[in-house]
Structures are given as C-alpha cells and as structure tokens.
Amino acid sequence: MSDTRRRLGDRRDGKLLRDIDSMHIIMPMIYINRSDNEAYISERIDLTNIDAYLAKRNAENPEFKFTLFHIIVAAILKVIVLRPKLNRFIANKNMYQRNDLSAAFVVKKRFEDTSEEGMAFIHANENTTIDTLREDLYKQITTVKKGGGDASSDAMDILRKIPRPILKFIFMILRWLDRHGLVPQFLIETDLNYASVILSNLGSIKLRSGYHHLSNWGTASLFVIVGETKKRPFYDDEGNVEFKNSVDLGLTIDERIA
C-alpha cells in the first residue's frame, strides 16, 4: 500500500494484479457481478478477555471510553493488514489491490425512526493504533450527530433535485466511470461502498447479527454485521457448558477475491 506509482491499467484507488493465477483472472470474467458472488460466514466471539481489557482502559479514562465497536473495527483492520488479499476488489472484470485501508459505517444522528443518517469513513495506516482509531471514530461520530454533513451525503442531496430522467442519464455515465475508477472524488469521498470493509452495528439497537449483501456499485468486498452482546452457552472439550458474554458477527465477502 506504500507504493503509489501507477502503471497502465491501474486505477486511482487500486493497482491491477498482473501476476495472479489463472483462476483469479478468469473468474471475474465468468462471474461478473459482486452481488452474485457473496459468501457468508458467521462467528461467535467470547468477550471475556475483551470485557476485561475494556474495563481496564475505561477505568484509566472514564470520560473518553473505549467501546466494543472500537475493538471490532480495530481487529478487522488488523486482520486485513495481516491478510492483505482481503483488501482486494474486482471492477470491470479485473482484480485490484486496494491502495489504502479503510472502514466505513452509517451513523444515526438520533435514535429515532425518522432520524437522518450520515456516513463515517475511517482511513488507517501503519501508524494507526487503537487509541488513534478511537479518537478518529469519536470525532466522526460526534460530527455527524451534531448535524455535520459528509461529502457523499451532500452530493446526493444535490443530485436528488435533478429531474429523474436527467438523473438516470447522469447515473448511467457514473456507472461507467465507476467501472473504470473515474468517479469524481467529491462524490465518493465518504461513500461506504468504496471502503475496504463496511460495518453495521446492529447490536447498538439490540438486534441480532445477520448478513448484508454486497453492492455492484463501488469496490467494497467485505461487509460485517455486529450483533447484540449477551450471555450465550460455550462448551469445553468435555461437554461442560458455561454461559459467557459474547457477540455474533455476520460476514459477507466477495468469494472471487478468496
């Protein structure tokens, strides 16, 4: 991700993978749409050690607390760093290695059915730590909840005022630009669909984990649903059961990058 030199065939947001096996060259040409190639994985996480870590860190700074969501975002980004193939995407039937590492999610401005939503977009690098990540998350969430807009939402607010026949023509052009990585940056600066991973924290509204589809717009190849935390049974090798605080994660991935 540190080499930013562009070659013929590279995109603004990713480098064309030229030395990959034949299967990964052919698959995107046969299986064209991202939303038709979703693989689903569910994981249940024992939170015993994480709860202890959160209690320790939050006792040190009770006014600026860590949350489980901070830990999950940090853990997913760390996994992508350790497994950089997860940071690949397919566009226009080609496979690319993404230039940066990012996570995105929707923020409700208020916990009301009619409340507006904003988008938060986190960029990470080799200097990112759990502390800097928490600071960035707090900053973006606070900005959205206080009524601050994000670039992509502001762009959509402008586009929605255009007559629909003209708007459909505009999006026909935008989809072509999207396939070639040429959509103007101001339109997609905070568009969730251009992140390494999209997250949805359903646990914040006491809902169970599930699965979310991927989109043919953008480049996101990974979607993570975070469910509610609750005590669930865990069994040891001898069949003994113990109820532990846990969280369920639902992961959707574009199987073509695997």
C-alpha positions in Angstrom: 0.0 0.0 0.0 3.0 2.3 0.3 4.0 2.2 -3.4 1.8 4.8 -5.1 3.4 4.6 -8.6 0.7 4.0 -11.3 1.1 1.8 -14.3 -1.1 1.4 -17.3 -4.2 -0.5 -16.2 -4.0 0.7 -12.6 -6.9 2.7 -11.0 -6.8 5.8 -8.8 -7.8 3.5 -5.9 -6.0 0.3 -6.7 -3.3 -1.5 -8.6 -4.1 -4.1 -11.3 -3.0 -7.5 -10.2 -1.0 -8.9 -13.1 0.8 -11.9 -11.6 -2.1 -13.9 -10.3 -3.2 -17.4 -11.0 -5.4 -18.2 -14.0 -8.5 -18.9 -11.9 -8.5 -15.4 -10.4 -8.1 -13.9 -13.9 -10.9 -16.0 -15.4 -13.4 -15.9 -12.5 -14.3 -12.2 -12.8 -14.9 -12.6 -16.5 -17.4 -15.5 -15.8 -18.9 -14.3 -12.6 -19.4 -10.6 -13.4 -21.5 -9.1 -10.5 -20.2 -8.7 -7.0 -23.7 -9.2 -5.6 -23.9 -12.6 -7.3 -20.7 -13.9 -5.6 -21.3 -13.5 -1.9 -20.0 -15.9 0.6 -21.4 -15.8 4.2 -19.6 -16.6 7.4 -20.9 -16.3 11.0 -18.7 -16.2 14.1 -19.5 -16.1 17.8 -16.8 -14.3 19.9 -16.2 -14.9 23.6 -15.9 -11.5 25.1 -14.3 -12.5 28.4 -10.9 -11.1 27.6 -12.2 -8.1 25.7 -14.5 -7.1 28.5 -11.6 -7.2 30.9 -9.5 -5.1 28.5 -12.3 -2.5 28.1 -12.8 -2.3 31.9 -9.1 -1.6 32.4 -8.8 1.0 29.7 -12.0 2.8 30.6 -11.0 2.9 34.3 -8.0 4.9 33.1 -10.1 7.4 31.2 -13.8 7.2 32.1 -14.8 10.3 30.1 -13.4 9.0 26.8 -14.4 5.4 26.8 -13.5 2.6 24.5 -16.4 0.5 23.2 -16.7 -3.0 21.8 -17.3 -1.4 18.4 -13.9 0.3 18.6 -12.3 -3.1 19.3 -14.1 -4.8 16.4 -13.1 -2.1 13.9 -9.5 -2.3 15.1 -9.5 -6.1 14.9 -10.9 -6.2 11.4 -8.4 -3.7 10.1 -5.6 -5.6 11.8 -6.8 -8.8 10.1 -6.8 -7.1 6.7 -3.2 -5.8 7.4 -2.1 -9.4 8.2 -4.1 -10.8 5.2 -3.8 -8.2 2.5 -5.6 -10.3 0.0 -8.8 -9.3 1.9 -8.1 -5.8 0.7 -8.6 -6.7 -3.0 -11.6 -5.8 -5.2 -12.9 -6.6 -8.6 -14.0 -3.9 -11.1 -14.6 -4.1 -14.8 -13.7 -7.8 -14.7 -10.3 -7.1 -13.3 -8.8 -7.8 -9.8 -7.1 -4.9 -8.0 -5.1 -4.5 -4.8 -6.5 -1.5 -2.9 -4.2 1.4 -2.3 -5.4 2.2 1.2 -7.0 0.6 4.2 -10.4 1.9 5.3 -13.6 1.1 7.2 -17.0 2.8 6.9 -20.3 2.7 8.6 -23.6 4.6 8.9 -24.3 6.8 11.9 -27.8 7.6 13.1 -28.0 11.3 14.2 -30.6 10.3 16.8 -32.1 7.0 17.9 -35.4 7.7 16.3 -37.1 6.1 13.3 -37.3 9.4 11.4 -33.7 10.4 12.2 -31.4 11.3 9.4 -28.2 9.2 8.8 -24.7 10.2 7.9 -21.7 8.2 6.8 -18.4 7.8 8.7 -15.2 6.8 6.8 -12.1 5.8 8.7 -8.7 5.6 7.0 -5.9 3.6 8.6 -2.2 3.2 8.0 0.9 1.7 9.6 0.8 4.3 12.3 -2.8 3.6 13.4 -3.3 2.4 16.9 -6.3 1.5 18.9 -6.0 4.9 20.6 -5.8 6.9 17.3 -8.6 4.8 15.9 -10.9 5.6 18.9 -10.1 9.3 18.5 -11.0 9.3 14.8 -14.2 7.3 15.4 -15.3 9.6 18.2 -14.6 12.7 16.1 -16.5 11.5 13.1 -19.5 10.1 15.0 -19.7 13.4 17.0 -19.6 15.5 13.9 -22.4 13.5 12.2 -24.6 13.5 15.3 -24.2 17.3 15.7 -25.5 17.8 12.2 -22.3 17.9 10.2 -22.6 16.5 6.7 -20.4 14.2 4.9 -19.3 14.7 1.3 -21.2 11.8 -0.3 -24.5 12.6 1.5 -24.1 16.3 0.5 -23.6 15.2 -3.1 -26.7 13.0 -3.0 -28.7 15.9 -1.7 -27.7 18.0 -4.7 -28.3 15.2 -7.2 -31.8 14.4 -5.9 -33.0 17.8 -7.0 -32.3 17.0 -10.7 -35.3 15.7 -12.7 -35.3 12.0 -12.7 -34.9 11.4 -16.5 -31.8 13.5 -16.4 -30.7 11.9 -13.2 -30.9 8.4 -14.7 -28.8 9.5 -17.6 -26.2 11.0 -15.2 -26.0 7.7 -13.3 -25.6 5.8 -16.5 -22.5 7.8 -17.0 -21.5 7.5 -13.3 -21.7 3.7 -13.5 -19.4 3.6 -16.5 -17.0 5.9 -14.6 -17.4 3.6 -11.5 -16.3 0.5 -13.5 -13.1 2.3 -14.6 -12.3 4.0 -11.3 -13.1 7.5 -12.6 -16.0 8.7 -10.5 -15.2 12.3 -9.2 -13.7 12.0 -5.7 -16.1 14.5 -4.2 -19.0 12.2 -4.9 -17.5 9.1 -3.3 -15.2 10.6 -0.6 -17.3 9.1 2.2 -19.3 6.5 0.1 -19.3 3.4 2.2 -19.2 1.2 -1.0 -15.6 2.3 -1.6 -14.2 1.2 1.7 -12.1 -1.9 2.5 -14.8 -3.0 4.8 -18.3 -1.8 5.7 -19.7 -2.4 9.2 -23.2 -2.2 10.6 -23.5 -2.2 14.4 -27.0 -3.7 14.9 -26.1 -4.5 18.4 -26.4 -0.8 19.2 -30.2 -1.2 18.7 -30.3 -4.6 20.4 -30.7 -6.6 17.2 -29.1 -10.0 16.3 -26.4 -10.4 13.8 -27.3 -11.2 10.2 -25.9 -10.9 6.7 -25.8 -7.9 4.4 -25.5 -8.0 0.6 -22.6 -6.5 -1.3 -23.1 -3.8 -3.9 -22.2 -3.7 -7.6 -21.5 0.0 -7.1 -18.1 0.8 -5.7 -15.4 -1.6 -4.6 -16.2 -2.9 -1.1 -15.6 -6.7 -1.0 -16.3 -7.2 2.8 -19.3 -6.4 4.9 -19.5 -7.1 8.7 -22.7 -7.1 10.8 -22.2 -6.8 14.6 -25.0 -8.2 16.7 -26.0 -7.5 20.3 -23.9 -8.7 23.2 -25.5 -11.3 25.5 -24.6 -14.3 27.5 -24.6 -17.5 25.5 -23.5 -21.1 26.1 -20.0 -22.2 25.4 -18.9 -25.9 25.6 -15.5 -27.2 26.5 -13.9 -30.4 25.1 -15.6 -32.5 27.8 -19.1 -31.1 27.1 -19.3 -28.9 30.1 -21.3 -25.7 29.5 -20.6 -22.2 30.7 -22.5 -19.0 29.8 -20.2 -16.2 28.7 -20.8 -12.7 27.4 -20.5 -12.9 23.6 -21.2 -11.2 20.3 -22.2 -12.7 17.0 -20.6 -11.4 13.7 -22.1 -11.9 10.3 -19.5 -11.6 7.5 -20.2 -11.3 3.8 -17.3 -11.5 1.3 -16.8 -11.4 -2.4 -15.8 -15.0 -3.0 -13.9 -14.1 -6.2 -11.1 -12.5 -4.2 -10.6 -15.6 -2.0 
